[in-house]
Amino acid sequence: MRYVQAGVPDRICKNHMKLISVSIDNRDVSVNENSTVFEAARKLNIHIPTLCYLNGYERFTSCMICVVHEINSDRLIPSCSATVAEGMRIETENEKVKVARKDALDFLLSEHVGDCEAPCHRACPAHMNIPQMIRQIEDNRLVDAIATVKRDIALPAVLGRICPAPCEKGCHRRNFDNPVGICSLKRYVADVDLAQDSPYHPAVKPNSGKKLAVVGAGPAGLSAAYYLLQDGHACHVYDQNPHPGGMLRYGVPDKELPKSVLDSEIDRISGLGAEFRMERSLGEDLGWDELRTGYDALVLAVGKIDPKVFEDSGVEHTSKGVVINRKTFETSVPGVFAGGNAVSEARMAIRAAAHGKSMAYSVNQFLENKTAKGPKPRFHSILGKIRKDEANEFMKEAEKHEHIVPVGGLKTGYSDEEAVRESSRCFGCDCRKPDSCKLRKYSEEYQANQRRFSFVERKGFQRNIQHELVIYEPGKCIKCGLCVQITKKAGEKLGLTFIDRGFNVRVEIPFGEPLSQGLINVAGECVTACPTAALSWRDRNQEKSSPNK
């Protein structure tokens, strides 16, 4: 109830509002009588997720992931619009609430049209951010490109020559003409870097005081050492051969992989502090006692091992290899990790290298006295195979020329000009807001399922590029109405509006006008407020510099 005196300004009357006492997650708080549950929770620094809420605008209550449990009535209520009542008792994160939020997210995702990460990114065993590398090549930012590559691949010049390119099998452009030459572009970036007087050197954390042994100097062991050294751990790499490289040195012909290239990339790992101890064979002149007592952790990255080697080690194994936790690469012995061919025969060096990177993640957690969990799994919205009409939508921002074959042949690789031209063929199908998209964030948190309510054929992918600065992808819109409200409040002549009804409702520019006419003054505000990547900057670098929502 509000107490209003005639002739007294409304701003003064606000000071006489009645205070309401409520309990949220067993914490008491007093707020003004017209406050929402969401505002009351925020006063207690309790976070309630929401996709359609924006301070200063009308509560649209469309996403329904802000629901909370009102205990007295045993009802789920939308916290962004429900007002407080005296004696109200709220729980914001019990099981009933979590189930309801997951249901809401599953419904929103059922008609979401787009990839969180490009299919090439997902198909890469090392999970390298391929689209980002390609854009950096196109922009001639090769220093940034090699940093992107080596964030996930320790031996890119090597793998760029021998990898069978599973990433290219995932490329959406493959459904239009030919996939982008991803593997050759990766090799190009790495070769340019190795030719510099000072090749790329990643940042290394201060010395941790921890020491570990890597047994096996093949792609898995070299990769594990590369990343563990960056974490500040001392690393001794053992191998039975005279020189490091494993199958890369002794199993690949020189005409396919020049030893000079392999040596150059191994030198980069040595430069980080790796100490190679060669001609030491596990089970012969390298024993378990030496390894377990002399090191804080042990990485087994050798090839297939004779089971007799594991006698009295405590490491569980079968005739096929070492038994591990597939998420963490931990063996049955604490502090001992295994990957690559020690676990199962790997046909691709890139897969072995990916094992090394993932192992390093878990080993570092162990050395930091944390529970080894491996990398945090991410939620992925997956578009699936694209149709020809959808490929045409992607072609709006890609060059139309066919795949570039190096003039000097694959042995020579791309020239600078060829690499840029090939990069310009990329569809750019990865999300422009992979980290700031709230739909993805909460889908991860509540373990949402995009396929749960997919009863009919998905909607077609569309990309509206009618604005100089902004891209609109309607299939990613969740109809939160924020952009509609923002353009209305700002007095845009046309703005954005809802068209049609029910399941067919969509956000468009009135009268079929182009996007540029609907967003003249507040394009940036709409992009920032959009909880997904339905509205995003055409310049991806601008998205990175935008303020956090």
C-alpha positions in Angstrom: 0.0 0.0 0.0 1.3 3.5 -0.8 0.5 6.6 1.2 0.1 9.6 -1.1 -0.7 13.2 0.1 -2.3 15.7 -2.2 0.3 18.1 -3.6 3.2 16.0 -2.4 5.6 14.9 -5.2 5.7 11.2 -5.9 9.5 11.1 -5.2 8.8 12.1 -1.6 6.0 9.6 -1.2 8.3 6.8 -2.1 10.1 7.3 1.2 6.8 6.4 3.0 6.3 3.0 1.3 5.5 0.1 3.6 8.3 -2.3 4.2 7.7 -6.0 3.6 9.6 -8.8 5.4 10.4 -11.9 3.5 12.7 -14.9 3.8 14.8 -16.0 0.9 16.9 -19.1 1.2 16.5 -18.9 5.0 17.7 -15.3 5.1 15.4 -12.4 6.1 15.2 -9.2 4.3 12.9 -6.1 4.3 12.1 -4.3 1.1 9.5 -1.8 -0.2 6.1 -3.3 -0.8 6.2 -3.0 -4.6 9.5 -4.7 -4.9 9.8 -7.9 -6.9 11.2 -11.2 -5.4 14.1 -10.8 -7.9 14.9 -7.4 -6.4 14.6 -8.7 -2.8 17.0 -11.5 -3.6 19.5 -9.1 -5.2 19.5 -7.1 -2.0 20.8 -10.3 -0.3 23.3 -10.8 -3.1 21.5 -14.0 -4.1 21.8 -14.6 -7.8 18.7 -15.7 -9.7 19.2 -16.5 -13.4 17.1 -14.6 -16.0 17.2 -14.1 -19.8 14.5 -11.5 -20.3 15.1 -9.1 -17.4 16.8 -5.7 -17.9 16.8 -3.2 -15.2 14.7 -0.1 -16.1 12.4 -2.0 -18.5 9.0 -3.7 -18.2 9.0 -7.3 -16.8 8.2 -9.4 -19.9 8.3 -12.7 -18.1 9.0 -14.7 -21.2 12.0 -17.0 -20.4 10.7 -18.4 -17.1 14.1 -19.5 -15.9 13.8 -17.0 -13.0 11.2 -19.1 -11.3 11.6 -19.6 -7.5 9.6 -21.8 -5.1 7.2 -20.0 -2.8 7.0 -22.4 0.2 3.8 -21.2 1.8 1.7 -21.8 -1.3 4.0 -24.5 -2.8 4.0 -22.6 -6.1 6.6 -21.8 -8.6 6.6 -18.0 -9.4 8.5 -15.8 -11.8 10.8 -13.8 -9.5 11.3 -11.0 -12.0 7.6 -10.0 -12.0 6.1 -11.5 -8.8 5.9 -8.9 -6.0 6.8 -9.6 -2.4 4.2 -10.3 0.3 4.5 -10.2 4.0 5.8 -13.5 5.5 6.7 -14.9 2.1 9.2 -17.7 2.2 11.3 -18.3 -1.0 13.8 -21.0 -2.0 15.8 -20.1 -5.1 17.7 -23.3 -5.8 15.9 -26.4 -4.6 15.3 -29.4 -6.7 11.8 -28.3 -7.8 13.3 -25.0 -9.1 16.1 -26.7 -10.9 13.8 -29.0 -12.7 11.5 -26.1 -13.8 14.5 -24.1 -15.0 15.8 -27.0 -17.0 12.4 -27.5 -18.5 12.3 -23.9 -19.6 15.8 -24.0 -21.1 15.0 -27.3 -22.9 12.0 -25.6 -24.5 14.0 -22.5 -25.6 16.7 -24.7 -27.0 14.3 -26.8 -29.0 13.9 -24.1 -31.6 17.4 -22.6 -31.3 19.1 -22.6 -34.7 22.9 -22.2 -34.5 26.2 -23.7 -33.4 27.8 -22.6 -30.1 31.1 -23.8 -31.6 31.8 -24.4 -35.3 31.6 -28.1 -36.3 35.3 -28.0 -37.3 36.1 -26.8 -33.8 34.1 -29.7 -32.3 35.6 -32.3 -34.7 39.2 -31.4 -33.9 40.4 -33.9 -31.3 42.5 -31.2 -29.7 39.5 -28.9 -29.7 41.4 -26.0 -31.3 39.5 -22.8 -32.0 39.8 -23.1 -35.8 37.5 -20.3 -36.8 39.4 -17.8 -34.7 42.7 -18.9 -36.2 41.2 -18.5 -39.7 40.0 -15.0 -39.0 43.4 -14.0 -37.6 45.1 -15.3 -40.8 42.6 -13.3 -42.9 43.4 -10.2 -40.9 47.2 -10.9 -41.2 47.4 -11.2 -37.4 49.8 -14.2 -37.4 51.2 -13.6 -34.0 47.7 -13.9 -32.6 47.0 -16.9 -34.9 50.0 -19.0 -33.6 48.9 -18.2 -30.0 45.5 -19.5 -30.9 46.9 -22.7 -32.4 49.4 -23.5 -29.7 46.8 -22.9 -27.0 45.6 -26.4 -28.0 48.2 -28.0 -30.3 51.8 -28.3 -29.2 53.1 -29.5 -32.5 51.2 -27.7 -35.3 53.9 -27.7 -37.9 54.2 -31.4 -37.5 50.5 -32.2 -37.4 49.8 -29.7 -40.2 51.8 -32.1 -42.5 50.5 -35.5 -41.4 47.1 -35.0 -39.8 44.2 -36.6 -41.8 42.2 -33.4 -41.0 39.0 -34.7 -39.2 38.2 -31.0 -38.7 37.7 -30.6 -42.4 35.1 -33.4 -42.4 33.0 -31.3 -40.1 33.3 -28.0 -42.1 29.9 -26.7 -43.1 31.3 -25.4 -46.4 31.9 -29.0 -47.4 28.1 -29.1 -48.1 28.4 -26.2 -50.5 31.6 -27.0 -52.5 34.8 -27.9 -50.7 35.9 -27.6 -47.1 38.3 -24.9 -46.0 41.9 -26.1 -46.0 42.1 -26.0 -42.3 45.1 -28.3 -41.8 47.2 -26.5 -44.4 46.3 -23.2 -42.8 47.4 -24.5 -39.4 50.7 -25.6 -41.0 51.1 -22.2 -42.6 50.8 -20.4 -39.3 53.2 -22.7 -37.6 55.8 -22.6 -40.5 55.7 -18.8 -40.5 56.3 -18.8 -36.8 59.2 -21.2 -36.9 60.9 -19.1 -39.5 61.0 -16.1 -37.1 64.2 -15.2 -35.2 62.1 -15.5 -32.0 59.3 -18.1 -32.4 56.2 -18.0 -30.2 57.0 -18.7 -26.5 53.9 -19.1 -24.3 53.7 -17.5 -20.9 55.0 -19.8 -18.1 53.8 -19.6 -14.5 56.3 -19.3 -11.7 58.1 -22.4 -10.5 55.6 -24.6 -8.6 58.2 -26.6 -6.8 56.6 -29.8 -8.2 58.4 -32.2 -10.5 56.9 -34.9 -12.7 58.1 -37.6 -15.1 56.6 -38.2 -18.6 57.4 -41.6 -19.9 57.3 -41.5 -23.6 58.5 -38.7 -26.0 55.9 -39.3 -28.7 53.1 -36.9 -29.6 51.1 -37.6 -26.3 54.2 -37.2 -24.0 55.5 -34.1 -25.8 52.1 -32.5 -25.7 51.7 -33.2 -22.0 55.1 -31.8 -21.2 54.4 -28.7 -23.3 51.4 -27.7 -21.2 52.6 -28.9 -17.8 55.8 -26.8 -18.2 53.6 -23.8 -18.8 51.9 -24.5 -15.4 55.3 -24.1 -13.8 56.1 -27.7 -13.1 59.6 -29.2 -13.7 59.3 -32.0 -16.3 61.6 -34.9 -17.1 60.8 -36.7 -20.3 62.0 -40.4 -20.6 62.0 -42.5 -23.8 63.7 -45.7 -24.9 64.8 -44.2 -28.2 68.0 -42.1 -28.9 65.9 -39.0 -29.9 62.5 -37.7 -28.9 59.5 -37.8 -31.3 58.3 -41.4 -31.0 56.2 -42.5 -33.9 56.6 -39.0 -35.4 60.4 -39.7 -35.8 60.5 -43.4 -36.3 57.2 -44.1 -38.0 56.7 -41.3 -40.5 58.8 -41.1 -43.7 61.0 -38.0 -44.0 59.3 -37.0 -47.3 56.0 -36.6 -45.3 57.5 -35.1 -42.2 61.0 -33.6 -42.5 63.0 -34.3 -39.3 64.1 -30.6 -39.3 60.5 -29.6 -38.7 60.0 -32.1 -35.9 63.3 -31.0 -34.2 62.3 -27.4 -34.4 59.0 -28.0 -32.6 60.7 -30.2 -30.0 63.2 -27.4 -29.5 60.3 -25.1 -28.5 59.4 -27.6 -25.8 63.0 -27.8 -24.6 63.1 -24.0 -24.5 60.3 -24.2 -21.9 62.5 -26.3 -19.6 61.8 -29.9 -20.6 64.7 -32.2 -19.7 64.9 -35.2 -22.1 66.4 -38.4 -20.7 66.7 -40.7 -23.6 67.4 -44.5 -24.0 65.6 -45.3 -20.7 63.1 -48.1 -21.1 60.2 -48.6 -18.6 60.6 -51.9 -16.8 64.2 -52.3 -17.7 66.5 -49.4 -16.8 63.6 -47.3 -15.6 61.8 -48.8 -12.6 58.6 -48.0 -10.8 60.3 -47.3 -7.5 62.5 -44.6 -9.1 59.5 -43.0 -10.7 57.1 -43.1 -7.8 59.6 -41.9 -5.2 61.4 -39.3 -7.3 58.4 -37.4 -8.7 55.2 -35.8 -7.6 53.3 -37.2 -10.5 53.8 -39.6 -13.4 52.5 -39.5 -17.0 52.5 -42.7 -19.0 52.6 -41.8 -22.6 54.5 -44.7 -24.1 53.2 -47.0 -26.8 51.6 -50.3 -26.0 53.3 -51.8 -22.9 54.0 -55.4 -22.0 51.6 -56.2 -19.1 54.6 -57.7 -17.2 55.9 -54.2 -16.8 53.0 -53.4 -14.5 53.6 -56.2 -12.1 53.8 -54.9 -8.5 53.0 -51.3 -9.8 49.4 -51.2 -8.7 48.4 -49.9 -12.1 45.4 -51.7 -13.4 45.8 -52.9 -17.0 44.5 -55.3 -19.6 45.9 -56.8 -22.7 44.6 -53.7 -24.6 46.3 -51.2 -22.3 46.3 -49.2 -19.1 42.8 -48.8 -17.5 42.0 -45.1 -16.9 39.2 -42.8 -15.9 38.3 -41.5 -19.4 37.5 -38.0 -18.1 40.6 -37.5 -16.1 43.2 -40.0 -17.5 43.8 -41.2 -13.9 45.0 -44.7 -13.4 44.2 -46.9 -10.3 47.3 -45.4 -8.6 46.9 -41.8 -7.3 49.3 -39.4 -9.1 49.8 -41.8 -12.1 48.1 -40.8 -15.4 48.1 -42.4 -18.8 47.1 -41.6 -22.3 47.9 -42.1 -26.0 48.9 -45.6 -27.1 49.5 -46.7 -23.5 45.7 -46.7 -23.2 44.5 -47.8 -26.6 46.0 -47.8 -30.1 45.6 -44.3 -31.7 45.7 -44.1 -35.4 46.0 -40.3 -35.5 48.9 -38.3 -34.0 46.5 -35.4 -33.4 44.4 -37.7 -31.1 47.5 -38.7 -29.1 48.5 -35.0 -28.9 45.0 -34.2 -27.7 45.4 -36.9 -25.0 48.6 -35.2 -23.8 46.9 -31.8 -23.5 43.9 -33.3 -21.6 46.2 -35.3 -19.3 48.2 -32.1 -18.5 45.0 -30.4 -17.4 44.2 -33.2 -14.9 47.8 -33.6 -13.8 48.0 -29.9 -13.0 44.8 -30.1 -10.9 46.4 -33.0 -9.0 49.7 -31.2 -8.4 47.7 -28.2 -7.1 46.1 -30.5 -4.5 42.7 -30.3 -6.2 40.5 -33.2 -7.3 41.4 -34.1 -10.9 38.2 -33.5 -12.9 39.7 -32.6 -16.3 38.4 -29.7 -18.4 34.9 -28.4 -17.5 32.5 -29.7 -20.1 30.7 -27.1 -22.2 27.2 -27.0 -23.5 26.9 -27.1 -27.3 24.0 -26.1 -29.4 24.4 -28.0 -32.6 22.9 -26.9 -35.9 23.5 -30.2 -37.7 23.9 -30.7 -41.4 23.0 -27.6 -43.3 20.8 -27.5 -46.4 21.7 -25.8 -49.6 19.5 -22.8 -48.9 21.2 -22.4 -45.5 24.6 -22.6 -47.1 23.6 -19.6 -49.2 22.9 -17.7 -45.9 26.4 -18.4 -44.7 27.8 -17.4 -48.1 26.6 -13.9 -47.5 29.8 -13.3 -45.5 32.2 -15.7 -47.3 34.1 -15.4 -50.5 32.7 -17.5 -53.4 35.9 -18.7 -55.0 36.8 -22.4 -54.8 39.4 -24.1 -52.6 42.9 -22.8 -53.0 45.5 -25.4 -53.8 49.1 -24.2 -53.1 50.9 -23.3 -56.4 54.0 -25.1 -55.1 52.0 -28.1 -54.0 51.2 -29.5 -50.6 54.9 -30.1 -49.9 55.5 -26.3 -50.1 52.3 -25.2 -48.5 50.5 -21.9 -48.7 52.0 -18.6 -49.6 50.9 -15.5 -47.6 48.4 -14.5 -50.3 47.1 -18.0 -50.7 46.5 -18.4 -47.0 44.5 -15.2 -46.8 42.4 -16.1 -49.8 41.7 -19.6 -48.5 40.7 -18.1 -45.1 38.2 -15.8 -46.7 36.2 -18.9 -47.7 35.3 -19.6 -44.1 31.5 -19.5 -43.3 32.1 -18.0 -39.9 29.5 -20.4 -38.5 30.7 -20.3 -34.9 28.7 -18.2 -32.4 29.7 -14.6 -32.0 28.9 -14.7 -28.3 30.3 -18.1 -27.2 31.2 -16.8 -23.7 28.7 -14.1 -23.0 25.6 -15.9 -24.3 23.4 -16.3 -21.2 21.4 -19.2 -22.9 24.6 -21.2 -23.1 25.7 -20.3 -19.6 22.5 -21.4 -18.0 22.2 -24.4 -20.2 25.6 -25.6 -18.9 24.6 -24.8 -15.3 21.3 -26.7 -15.5 22.5 -29.4 -17.9 19.9 -28.6 -20.5 19.0 -30.9 -23.4 18.6 -29.3 -26.8 17.0 -32.5 -28.3 14.5 -33.2 -25.6 11.6 -31.3 -27.3 12.6 -31.5 -30.9 9.4 -33.0 -32.3 9.5 -31.4 -35.7 12.0 -30.4 -38.4 14.1 -27.5 -37.1 13.6 -24.0 -38.5 16.0 -22.8 -41.2 19.1 -20.8 -40.5 18.9 -17.2 -41.5 21.5 -14.4 -41.3 20.4 -10.8 -41.7 23.3 -8.6 -42.7 21.3 -5.5 -43.7 23.0 -3.4 -41.0 26.6 -2.0 -41.3 27.5 -2.9 -37.7 25.1 -5.5 -36.5 24.1 -9.0 -37.6 20.6 -10.5 -36.8 20.2 -14.3 -36.7 16.4 -14.9 -36.0 16.9 -18.6 -35.2 18.8 -17.6 -32.1 16.1 -15.2 -30.8 14.2 -16.3 -27.7 11.6 -13.6 -28.0 12.6 -11.9 -24.7 11.4 -8.5 -26.1 14.3 -6.5 -24.7 15.3 -5.1 -28.1 11.7 -4.2 -28.8 11.5 -2.3 -25.6 14.9 -0.6 -26.0 14.0 0.7 -29.5 10.6 1.9 -28.3 12.0 3.7 -25.3 14.7 5.3 -27.4 12.2 6.6 -29.9 13.5 4.7 -33.0 11.3 5.7 -35.9 10.7 2.0 -36.8 12.5 0.0 -34.2 11.8 -3.7 -33.7 8.5 -5.3 -33.1 6.8 -8.7 -32.7 5.3 -10.1 -35.9 2.6 -12.9 -36.0 1.3 -14.9 -33.0 1.8 -18.1 -31.0 4.7 -20.4 -32.0 5.2 -18.3 -35.2 5.9 -15.1 -33.4 9.2 -13.4 -34.4 11.0 -10.2 -34.0 11.3 -8.1 -37.2 11.5 -4.6 -38.5 8.0 -3.2 -39.2 6.7 -3.0 -42.8 9.5 -5.3 -44.1 12.1 -2.5 -43.8 15.8 -3.4 -43.6 17.5 -3.9 -40.2 19.5 -0.7 -40.8 16.3 1.3 -40.6 15.1 -0.4 -37.4 18.3 0.1 -35.5 19.6 3.6 -36.2 20.4 5.0 -32.8 20.5 2.1 -30.3 22.0 -0.8 -32.2 24.8 -1.1 -29.6 22.3 -1.1 -26.7 20.3 -3.9 -28.3 23.4 -6.0 -29.0 24.5 -5.7 -25.4 21.1 -6.5 -24.0 20.5 -9.5 -26.2 20.9 -12.6 -24.0 21.9 -14.8 -27.0 23.7 -14.1 -30.2 20.5 -13.2 -32.1 21.8 -9.7 -32.3 25.6 -9.4 -32.4 28.4 -7.2 -33.8 29.5 -7.9 -37.3 33.1 -7.1 -36.1 33.8 -9.9 -33.7 36.6 -7.9 -32.1 34.0 -5.3 -31.1 32.0 -8.1 -29.3 35.1 -8.9 -27.2 35.5 -5.3 -26.1 31.8 -4.8 -25.3 30.9 -4.4 -21.6 29.9 -7.6 -19.7 26.2 -8.0 -19.3 
